[in-house]
Amino acid sequence: MNTVFKALADPTRRRILELLRVREMSAGDIAGHFAVSKPTLSGHFTVLRAADLIDAEKRGTTIIYRLKLSVLEEALLAFSQAVGIGLDGAARQRPLYEAKA
């Protein structure tokens, strides 16, 4: 989950995910939405792939990226459970971690 949230911490990477939520895109298509160098954008793709938020497929000489929504959903669900979002009152009052005696 830490890797996912590190990836989500950057506004450029969040924008990439927004674009890929609409449709899969080539690296060139994505680059057209940003005023950053290709190496910088490649670094963002590396972080997103390390977090398993996107999938890349090579088609000829083009790399096509797609969002792995299930990974994002799982990370957000785990986070919401960890902080007690969406739980009933009794479950919310239990400590997240029990101290060992």
For each residue, the residues with C-beta under 8 A, 3 or more apart:
1: 4 5 75 78 79
2: 5 6
3: 6 7 50 51 52
4: 1 7 8 51 52 53 71 72 75
5: 1 2 8 9 75 79
6: 2 3 9 47 51
7: 3 4 10 13 47 48 50 51 53
8: 4 5 13 14 17
9: 5 6 13
10: 7 13 14 44 47
11: 14 15
12: 15 16 34 36 41 44
13: 7 8 9 10 16 17 44 47 48
14: 8 10 11 17 18
15: 11 12 18 19 33 34
16: 12 13 19 20 30 44 45 48 54 65
17: 8 13 14 20 21 48 53 54 67 72
18: 14 15 21 22
19: 15 16 22 25 30 33
20: 16 17 23 24 25 30 54 65 66 67
21: 17 18 67 69
22: 18 19
23: 20
24: 20 64 65 66 67
25: 19 20 29 30 64 65
26: 29 30 62 63 64 65
27: 30 31 41 42 45 62 63 65
28: 31 32 62
29: 25 26 32 33
30: 16 19 20 25 26 27 33 34 41 65
31: 27 28 34 38 41
32: 28 29
33: 15 19 29 30
34: 12 15 30 31 41
35:
36: 12 40 41
37: 40 41
38: 31 41 42
39: 42 43
40: 36 37 43 44
41: 12 27 30 31 34 36 37 38 44 45
42: 27 38 39 45 46
43: 39 40 46 47
44: 10 12 13 16 40 41 47 48
45: 16 27 41 42 48 49 54 56 65
46: 42 43 49 50
47: 6 7 10 13 43 44 50 51
48: 7 13 16 17 44 45 51 53 54
49: 45 46 52 53 54 55 56
50: 3 7 46 47
51: 3 4 6 7 47 48 71
52: 3 4 49 68 71
53: 4 7 17 48 49 67 68 71 72
54: 16 17 20 45 48 49 65 66 67 68
55: 49 65 66 68
56: 45 49 63 64 65
57: 63 64 66
58: 62 63 64
59: 62 63 64
60:
61:
62: 26 27 28 58 59
63: 26 27 56 57 58 59
64: 24 25 26 56 57 58 59
65: 16 20 24 25 26 27 30 45 54 55 56
66: 20 24 54 55 57
67: 17 20 21 24 53 54 72
68: 52 53 54 55 71 72
69: 21 72 73
70: 73 74
71: 4 51 52 53 68 74 75
72: 4 17 53 67 68 69 75 76
73: 69 70 76 77
74: 70 71 77 78
75: 1 4 5 71 72 78 79
76: 72 73 79 80
77: 73 74 80 81
78: 1 74 75 81 82
79: 1 5 75 76 82 83
80: 76 77 83 85 86
81: 77 78 84 85 86 87
82: 78 79 96
83: 79 80
84: 81 87 91 92 96
85: 80 81
86: 80 81
87: 81 84 91 92
88: 91 92
89: 92 93
90: 93 94
91: 84 87 88 94
92: 84 87 88 89
93: 89 90
94: 90 91
95: 98
96: 82 84
97:
98: 95
99:
100:
101:
